[in-house]
């Protein structure tokens, strides 16, 4: 009886792990190739994900090893891609009360630095994002540095 229970529990764990770490389906691959094809499409997707707290879109544009640094006064909060995407999932899709704008700070064939501003009624959130072109030719955000400035 214990062996059967253990075998069932083991199969449940394995199937849960495989389901969680499944590869991208064809629709997701096509979306990734579209969204990550150019630096500006990545910037626009980042803005869209930020303004609408869209975890799925944010997940597409952030590199697996992306770091998000948030200036918290005297401290710097450092977050991983997983932490930020989980936070957006917890929030759910919603429309933030802000306008957006961006400026390309510098760019080359394989790297771009862009400032993305989210203008809220009482403050501006400035996001300096680093976008790199990967080996497959797709562009992803590898670093986000976030500052809040009073208006």
N, C-alpha and C positions, 0 to 999 in steps of 0.2 A: 504494500500500500504506500509506504514512504517513497519507494522508488518511482511509482507511478505519479505521485504528487510532485516529486522533484522533477521528473521528466516533463510534466505539464508546465510547471513553473519555468523551467529552462526554455522550453519552446516559446512560451509567452514572452520571455525576456528577449530572445533572439528575434522573434517576429516584430516586436516593438522597436528594437534597434534597427532592423532592416527598414521598417516603415519610416522611421525618423530620418535615416540617412540615405533615403532613396535618391537616385540620380535625377537630374532634371528631365522632365518629359519634353516632347517636341515643341509644345506650345511655349513652355518656359525658355527653351533654348532659342527659339525664334525671337521672343521678346527680348532676351538678353542681347542677341546679336543686333537688334534694332536699337535698343536703349544705349548700349555700350559701344556703338559704332564710331562715335565722334565725341570729342570733349564737350561740345556744346549740348549734345543730347543728354550727356551725363549731368551737366549742370542743370538743365531744365528738369530732368527727372528728380534730382536732389531737391530742387525748389518745390516741385509738385509733392514729393514725399514729405517734405518739411511742413508745407502749408496745410496739407490734408492728413497729416500723421499716418501716412501709408507705409506700413511695415514691409509689405511685399515689394514695393518699388524701392524702398530704402535698401532692402536686402540685395536687390539686383545691382545697385550702383556702388555699394561699398565692397572693397576688397576683403577677403577673408581675414586678413591681418590688420585691417584698418583700425586706427586709434582715433578717438575723439577726446580732445582736451578742452575742458570748460573752465574759464577763468571764474573763480568763486571768491573774489576779493583777495584775501591773503593766501588762499589755497588754490590749487589746480586739481580739478576732478578729471581723472583719466578713466575712459570707458572703452570697452572693446565693441566691435561690430555686434556681437551677440547681445551684449547688454543694451545697446541702443535699440536694436530691432525688437528685443523683448519688451522694452519700455513702450515703444510705439504700438506693439500688439496689445499691451495692457490698456493703453489709452483708447484704442480702437480708432477707426477713421472718423475724423472730425475736421471741420474747417476752422482754422485759426483766424482771428481778426487781425490780419496784417496784409501789407503789400510787399512785393518782392522786387529785387533788382540785383544785377550782378555786374561785375567789372573784371575783365581779364587782366590780371596783374602782369603775368609773363607766360610765354608758352614756347615750346620747341616741338620737334617732331614726335617726341615720346613723353613729354612732361608739360603740365600746365598748372599754374597757380591762379585761382579765381577767388574773388571776394564776393560772397553772396550775402546780401542784406535782407533781413526780414524786418520790416518797419511796422511795429506795433504802435498803438496810440501813445504810450508813455515811454517807450524805449526802442532802440534798434538793436537787433541781434546780428552781429557781424560774424560770418563764418568764412574763414580762410581755408579753402579746400585745395588739396594737392591731388591732381588726377594724373595717373600714369598709364601708359599703354603696355599691356602685358604681352607675353610671348605669342598668344593667339591673335594679336592685333586688336583686342578689345580694350576699352578704356575703363578704369575703375578708380574710385576715390580711395586713396591710401591714408590720408590724414585730414582731419578736420580740427581747426582751432577756433573755438567759439568764445566771443566776447559780448557782453551786454553793455550798451552805452545809453545813458539817460539823454533824453531830447532836451 
